[in-house]
Amino acid sequence: MNFHNVEFETSFGRFDQLPKSDLVEIAFAGRSNVGKSSMINKVFNRKQLARVSSVPGKTATINFFRLENVRFADLPGYGYAKVAKGEKQRWAKLIDGYFQSGRNIGLVFQLVDIRHKPSEDDLTMINFLIENEIPFVIVLTKKDKLNKTELQKRLEAFQTEIPYAGEITMIPFSSEKGDGVQEVKDIIEEIAADFLEEQEAGS
């Protein structure tokens, strides 16, 4: 796959606006300011594919991108305290609607800041994915902010902080240095290949 060929499709702020799910989808989820836009831009080698906001909580829509036979969904960041209650409820409805509407979700990249213990919202999201049997990988962002000793301590801590940690793939990631980019690309290519195989088998 030529990741640079990804194209922005559309964005929606309400669940009832979501387009039909006709391709396998890969979603990016995480709290506000976790580095989601930076990660997306790094993986696809595009500077402005996902807008990096200096204001946490600004992405209030689901943004869709497409690369070959895969659609990507950039979900709005959660957990920003200064957002109005009504807006939080709208976001919750939008995200819940996305996951509960029978879409062909191949994987969720769940982002967690590697420097800190997962927030309550992070754990709620992880438990939701586990309970609904939605396949996911945890991307541990901002790896470049830790030295080798700090990194090892945090990786060990995650084993007790995250439920079923031993069974979950975790990728330490740095948008600055590119750590973890190839692992993410490999997973995307694997999902794309599996979807293509399914289509060919069904035709």
Secondary structure, DSSP 8 states (H G I E B T S, - for coil): --GGG-EEEEEESSGGG-----SEEEEEEEBTTSSHHHHHHHHTT-SSSS---SSTT---SEEEEEETTEEEEE---B--TTS-HHHHHHHHHHHHHHHHS---EEEEEEEEETTS---HHHHHHHHHHHHTT--EEEEEE-GGGS-HHHHHHHHHHHHHHSTTGGGS-EEE--TTT-TTHHHHHHHHHHHHHHHHHHHHHH-
